[in-house]
Amino acid sequence: MQKELSALRRLVGWCEEQGMLTRAPRVPPPAKRATGTPFKLPRRSKPTPLSAEEALAVIAALPEWSSSKKVDPFPVRARFRFAFETALRPKTIDRLSVPENFVRGGSVLIITDEIDKIRFGRELPLTDGARAALDSVCPEAGIIFGKHDYRDQLEKAAAVALTPEKAKTFAGYDLRHARATQWAESGNLVGVAYLLGHKQITTTNKYARPNRAAAERVLLVIKDCARASWTSAQSELQAAA
């Protein structure tokens, strides 16, 4: 959004210089919560790095349903299993409903422009885990998950599943980053960008976190390829002899 506003300011300034406008109008900055503005986490500077195994361990430690007597019970574990499987933004998940976005037993999730941060409407194929999470709580009609406060459940689950250092800084949004990093290892950034809801590949790059486990997997693949090539070369030499 800032780029578009900058271009607009230059345009009206040029129009004023050329005499097309008597005075360039003021172009105000976007509102803090305007669609397309960055998500802010004032309490920390960067996401807590998680492996896929750590993310799933946190999810497994969550209760299936909320237990507060102040509000009606709402699904907890299914929501965050779905959040990890799809890496969708929390606000998008809050607004998912039946039948507008999903129907029980479906294999595709319909993301409409209205519920997406950057108005990127698209059809998302679902993993078996995502489908199972949705089917387990999907109503006949209406909101699927809704907006709730999950901080208490997440804090307790992180304390059980993570090291004290990671548990201290863990937040639900870290699941999106963990999944994005896992997907990025596939090398198909175009597909990853689509799944994450990014129109620019440069945005997707920010979600891919370099890590040792990924490096070891790269070397393992290279090692296997090198072994196969060496074996093939030896066979050819022996055949030629």
C-alpha positions in Angstrom: 0.0 0.0 0.0 2.9 2.4 0.8 4.3 1.9 -2.7 0.9 2.8 -4.3 0.6 5.9 -2.2 4.1 7.0 -3.0 3.4 6.7 -6.7 0.1 8.6 -6.3 2.0 11.5 -4.5 4.5 11.7 -7.3 1.7 11.8 -9.8 -0.2 14.6 -8.2 3.1 16.5 -7.7 3.9 16.2 -11.4 0.4 17.3 -12.4 0.9 20.4 -10.2 4.2 21.1 -11.9 2.7 20.8 -15.4 -0.1 23.1 -14.5 -2.8 20.4 -14.7 -3.6 21.1 -11.0 -3.7 24.4 -9.3 -2.5 22.7 -6.1 -1.6 19.1 -5.4 -4.0 17.5 -3.0 -2.7 16.0 0.2 -2.5 12.2 0.1 -3.0 11.0 3.7 -1.1 7.9 5.0 -3.1 4.7 5.4 -4.9 3.9 8.6 -3.0 1.6 11.0 -5.6 -1.2 10.4 -6.2 -0.6 6.8 -6.3 -3.7 4.5 -2.8 -4.5 3.3 -0.8 -2.9 6.1 1.8 -5.1 7.9 0.9 -7.2 10.9 2.7 -5.9 13.9 4.0 -7.8 16.9 5.2 -5.1 19.3 6.3 -7.6 22.0 9.0 -9.3 19.9 11.2 -8.6 16.9 11.1 -11.9 15.2 9.1 -15.2 15.1 10.1 -18.1 17.3 11.8 -20.7 15.0 10.0 -24.1 15.2 10.5 -27.3 13.4 7.4 -29.1 12.0 7.8 -31.7 14.9 7.8 -28.9 17.5 4.8 -27.3 15.9 2.8 -30.5 16.0 3.9 -31.2 19.6 2.4 -27.9 20.7 -0.8 -28.6 18.8 -1.0 -32.1 20.4 -0.7 -30.5 23.9 -3.6 -28.2 23.3 -7.1 -29.1 24.7 -9.7 -30.1 22.2 -12.1 -27.5 23.5 -12.0 -24.4 25.7 -13.0 -24.9 29.3 -13.9 -21.3 30.5 -17.4 -21.0 32.1 -17.6 -17.4 31.0 -18.2 -18.2 27.3 -19.6 -21.1 25.3 -17.0 -23.8 24.5 -15.1 -23.3 21.3 -12.6 -25.7 19.4 -9.0 -25.1 20.2 -6.8 -28.1 19.0 -8.7 -28.4 15.7 -8.3 -24.7 15.0 -4.5 -24.8 15.4 -4.1 -28.0 13.6 -5.9 -26.4 10.7 -3.9 -23.2 11.1 -0.6 -25.2 10.8 -1.8 -27.3 7.9 -2.9 -24.3 5.9 -0.7 -21.5 7.2 -3.6 -19.2 6.8 -3.7 -15.8 8.6 -5.5 -15.9 11.9 -8.1 -13.3 10.9 -8.9 -15.3 7.8 -9.5 -18.4 9.9 -11.7 -16.4 12.3 -14.1 -15.6 9.4 -14.3 -19.0 7.7 -17.9 -20.1 7.4 -20.2 -22.8 6.0 -21.2 -22.9 3.1 -19.4 -19.8 1.8 -15.9 -21.2 2.3 -16.2 -24.9 3.1 -18.7 -27.8 3.3 -18.2 -30.9 5.4 -16.3 -33.6 3.4 -14.9 -31.1 0.9 -11.3 -31.1 -0.4 -11.0 -27.5 -1.3 -11.3 -24.3 0.8 -12.7 -21.2 -0.9 -10.9 -18.0 0.2 -13.0 -15.0 -0.8 -11.6 -11.5 -1.3 -13.6 -10.3 1.7 -11.9 -12.5 4.3 -8.3 -12.2 2.9 -5.9 -9.5 4.1 -4.8 -8.5 0.6 -8.1 -9.4 -1.1 -6.4 -12.5 -2.7 -9.4 -14.7 -3.4 -8.4 -18.2 -4.4 -9.2 -21.9 -4.1 -6.9 -23.8 -1.7 -6.4 -27.6 -1.9 -6.5 -29.1 1.6 -4.3 -31.7 3.2 -5.8 -34.7 4.9 -4.9 -33.1 8.3 -6.7 -29.8 7.4 -9.8 -31.7 6.2 -9.9 -33.8 9.3 -9.6 -30.7 11.5 -12.4 -28.9 9.6 -14.7 -31.9 9.5 -14.4 -32.5 13.3 -15.9 -29.1 14.1 -17.7 -28.0 11.0 -21.3 -26.8 11.7 -24.2 -27.3 9.3 -24.1 -23.5 8.6 -22.3 -20.4 10.0 -18.9 -19.6 11.4 -16.6 -22.5 11.8 -14.0 -21.3 14.3 -14.8 -17.7 15.1 -12.6 -15.2 17.0 -11.5 -16.1 20.5 -8.7 -15.6 23.0 -6.3 -18.6 22.8 -3.4 -17.1 24.7 -3.9 -19.2 27.9 -4.2 -22.5 26.0 -1.2 -21.7 23.8 1.0 -20.7 26.7 0.3 -23.9 28.6 0.8 -26.1 25.5 4.1 -24.3 24.7 5.4 -24.9 28.2 4.8 -28.6 27.8 6.0 -29.1 24.3 8.9 -26.6 23.9 12.1 -25.7 25.6 11.8 -22.9 28.2 13.5 -20.4 25.8 11.1 -21.1 22.9 8.1 -21.3 25.2 8.8 -17.9 26.5 8.4 -16.2 23.1 6.0 -18.6 21.3 2.9 -17.2 19.7 0.2 -18.8 17.6 1.4 -17.0 14.5 4.7 -19.0 14.7 2.8 -21.9 13.3 2.4 -20.0 10.0 6.1 -19.3 9.8 7.0 -22.9 10.7 4.7 -24.2 7.9 6.0 -21.7 5.4 9.6 -22.7 6.1 8.7 -26.4 5.6 7.0 -25.6 2.3 9.8 -23.4 1.1 12.1 -26.5 1.2 10.1 -27.9 -1.7 11.7 -25.2 -3.9 8.3 -24.3 -5.5 8.1 -20.7 -4.2 5.3 -19.9 -6.7 3.1 -22.6 -5.1 4.1 -21.6 -1.6 3.2 -17.9 -2.3 -0.2 -19.0 -3.5 -0.9 -21.1 -0.4 0.3 -18.3 1.9 -1.7 -15.7 0.1 1.2 -13.7 -1.2 1.0 -11.9 -4.5 4.7 -11.1 -4.4 7.4 -13.8 -4.1 9.6 -11.3 -2.2 7.0 -11.5 0.6 7.2 -15.3 0.7 11.0 -15.1 1.2 10.5 -13.4 4.5 8.7 -16.5 5.9 11.4 -19.0 4.9 13.7 -19.4 7.9 17.2 -20.9 7.2 17.8 -23.8 9.6 20.3 -26.6 10.2 17.8 -29.4 9.7 17.0 -28.2 6.2 20.7 -27.9 5.5 21.3 -31.5 6.5 18.4 -32.7 4.3 20.0 -30.8 1.3 23.3 -32.6 2.0 21.6 -35.9 2.3 20.0 -35.5 -1.1 23.3 -34.4 -2.7 25.1 -37.3 -1.0 22.5 -39.8 -2.5 22.8 -38.2 -5.9 26.6 -38.3 -5.7 26.6 -41.9 -4.7 24.3 -42.8 -7.6 26.5 -40.9 -10.1 29.7 -42.5 -8.7 28.2 -46.0 -8.9 27.0 -45.3 -12.5 30.4 -44.0 -13.5 32.2 -47.0 -12.1 29.8 -49.4 -13.9 30.5 -47.6 -17.2 34.3 -47.8 -16.6 34.1 -51.5 -15.8 31.9 -52.2 -18.9 34.4 -50.3 -21.1 37.3 -52.3 -19.7 
